[in-house]
Amino acid sequence: MKIIILLLVFLMAVAGGFGALLVVQQRYGTYEQRVAALSAGQLKEMFVFMSPQTIIYLKLAAVVVMALIGLAWTGSFTYGLLFAGAGYGIPQLAIWWKKKKRLEKFEEQLPEAMQNLSNGMKAGFTIVQGIENMVSDLAPPISQDFGLAMREYRMGLQLDEALQHMTQRVPSPDLNLVVTAINITRTMGGNLPEMLEKIAFTIRERRRIEGKNRALTSQGKLQGIVVGALPVALGAVFYVMDPKMMSYMWNTGIGLLLLFIIGVLEILGFVFIRKIINIDV
């Protein structure tokens, strides 16, 4: 009788654990699919077409590879898990970096595109013909986004709606300024080619000033990096020279308090230096 009761308890525990595993798998699978679908949508906005299932496979591959690297490098299962967690975020980090570089390239091409559109309209093109001519003359990524806007226009959307959709895909203040100027000029009237030339000149000048600003503040950024890295570097040197002495920093209450204070001061210093050198143009 006792054996039967133990067997029943064991079977119930197995069934409960299996059920919990199914629930976790279902919840995690739904979350993972949602994240993968969001990443696939971000890639689609950059004209990189990839299914959510492929993104899930890439995440799993990155997790496995980083876990193996962590185990091989440190020989510790704990560090292997930490490396695996970092591997999970690598695909999303790559998407963010790709999106950032694409936006920078788009904003770099925008003044040339506006000058091209202005010249075309001065030559007698309508604004739609001018945009289509600009799309054929310029390279991606700006030709891709304006080309998609033209396809939406040919499918039946109003031009202002197609351009507004483009501003939603490309979060650029300069593009928003251009689209707003085009829509207002088409509605209220005005010299659109001249306005586009002025916008292109304004964007070029602002980019020139931003470049000069980056050059002038580069020394401050370097000083912030050096000063911020100095305590960490000194701590590493002291640990190599005398590991027993440095172990008091994380084995005693006073040492942990000092590490906490150092971390807070490092963060405050980073924030203050960033506020000083970050000049909005």
N, C-alpha and C positions, 0 to 999 in steps of 0.2 A: 504493500500500500504506500509506504514511504517512497519507494522508487517511482511509482506512478505519479505521485504528487511532484516529486523533483523533476520528472520528465515533463510534466505539464507546465511547471514554472519555467523550465528551460525553453520549451517551445513558445510560450507566451513572450519571454524575453527576446527570443530570436525574431518573432513576428513583430514585436514592438520596435526593435531596432531596425528591421527591414522597412517597416512603415515610415519611421522617422527619416531613414535614408531616402526613401522615395519622395517624401515631402520636401526635404532639403534639395534634392536633385531637381524637382520640378520648379521650386522657387528660384534656385540658382540658374536653371536653364532659361526661365522666363527673363530674369534680369540680364543674363548674358546675351540673349537674343535681342533684347531692347537696346543694350549698349552697342552691340554689333550693328543693328539697324541704324542707330544714330551715327556711328562712324561711317557706314556705307553712304548715308545721306551727305555727310561732310565731304567724302571723296567724290560723290556725284557732282556736288557743287564745283569741284575742281576739275571736272571732266575726267576723273579716274573712276572707271566703273568696276566695282568689285562687290560680290554678293556678301550678305551678312555671314553666311556659313564659312566663306573663305576667311573672313576676318577672325571668326572664332578659331579656326584652325591655326591661323598665324599667331594668335594670342597663346594658344596651347603650346605651339612649337617654341615660342619665345620663353614661356615658363619653363619648359623642359630643358632647353639649352642653357638658360641662366642658372637653373638649379644644378645642372651637371658642372657648370663652370665653378659655382660656389663650392660644391663638394670637392672638386678636384683641386681647387686653389687652397682652401682652408682645411679640408678634411673634417669639417664640422657639419652635422646635420642641421643645426640651428642657422648657421650662415647660409646653408643651401636653401633653406626656406626663405630667408631674407632676399637672397638673390632671385629666387622664383617669384616673390612678390614684386621685385623690381622689374622682372621680365614681363609680368602681366601688363605693366603700364607702358612698355616700350612701343607697341604699335600705336597707341593713342598719342604718345609723345611724338612719334614720327609724323602722324597726321597733323598735329598742331604745328610742327616745324614746317611741313610742306605748305600748309595753309598760310602761315606767316610769310614765307619766302615768296609765295605766289602773289599775295597782296602787295608786298613791296615791289615786285616786278610790275604789277598792274599800275600802281601809283606812279612808277617811274615812266611808264609808257603813256600815261594819260595826257600830259601836255602836248606831246607829239600828235596824239590822236585828235585832240581838240583843234590843233593847228591844221591838221589834214582835213578835218570836217569843215572848218572855216574856209579853207582854200577851195574846197569842192563846191560849197554853196556860193562863193564869189564867182565861180566859173559857170554857175547856172543850174547846179543840181538842187533838187529838193532835199529836205533834211533826211528823208528815207534813203534817197539815192546817195547822199553824202555819207551816211553811216555804212551803207553797203560797200561803197568804194573804199572807205576807211578799213572795213573788215578785210577786204581783199588785199590791201596794201600792207597792213601791219601784222606782226607775228603774235602768237599766243603769249600771255593769256588774255590780253584785252580783245583780240579778235574773236576768241571763243565766246566771251560773255556778250559782246555786242552782236555777234552772229546769232546767239540764242535769242536775244531780244528781237532781232529781225525775223526769226522763224516764228516766234510767238505773234508778232505783228501780222505776218502773212497768214497765220492760222485764225485771225479774226479779232485779236486784242487791239485796243486802242494803243497808239504809240506811247502815250504817257503811262499807261498801265504796264506795258512791256518794259519801259525804262525803270519804273518803280520796282518791278520784280527783280531787275538787275541790281538795284541798290540793296535789296534784301539779301541777295546772294553774296554781294561783295560789300563788306562793311567798311567803306572808305568815305571819310568826310569830303574829300575832293570830288569823288564821283557824285555824292549827294548834292553838292553845290552845282555841279554841271547839270544834273538832271533837273534840279529845281529851276535853274536859269532857262533851260530849254522849254520846260513846261510853261513857265510864266510868260516867256517871250511869245510862244505859240498862241497862248490864250489872250494876252493883253496887247500884243504887238511890240515891235521894236526891231533893232538891227541885230539879228542873232549872230551873223558871222563876226561882227565887231565885238560882241559880248563874249563869244567863245575865245577870240584872240586875247581879250583882257583876262579871262579866267586862266588861260594857258600861261600867260605872263605872270599872273599872281602865283600860280602853283610853282612855276620855275623859281621865282624869287624866294618863295617860302622854303622850298627844298634847299636852295643855296644857303639861306640863313641857318637852316637846321644843320646843314653840313658844317658850316663855320662854328656853330654852337657846339657840335660834337667834338670838333677839333680843339676848341678852347677848354672844354670840360674834361677832356681825356686825361689830363694830368691829375685832376681831382679824383676821377674814377680809379686811376692807378694807385694813388695814395690811399684811398679807401680800401682797396683790395689788399695792399701791403700791410696797412695797420690792422685790418681785420684778421689777416692770416698770421700775423706775428705771434699772438698768444698760442695759437694751435701749433705753430712750428716750434716755439720754445718748449711747449709741453712735450712734444715728440722727442726733442733733443734731450731734455731732462730724463724722460723715460728710458731712453737708450743708455744714458750715463748711469742712472741709478733707478732701476725699476722698483725696488723696494720703497724708496722714498716717495715716488710718484703714486704708488698704490694706495697711499693714505688718502689721496684725493677722492677715490671712489669706494674706499672701505670704511671711512669714518663719516660721522654726521657733519662735522665742520668742513671736511673736504667736499662733500656733496653740496653743502650750502655755498661754498666758494665757486664750485662749478656752475651752480645755478645763477649766481650773481654775475659770473663771467659771461654766461650765455645771454642773460638779459642785457648787459652792457654792450655786447657784440651786436645784438639785434637793434638796440637803440642807436648805436653808432651808424649802423648800416642805413637805418631809416633817415637819420638826420643828414648824412652825407648825400643820400639820394634826393632829399628835399632841396638841398643847396644846389646841386648840379643839374637837377631836372628843370630846365627852363622851357616853358611852353611858348611856342612861337605862334 
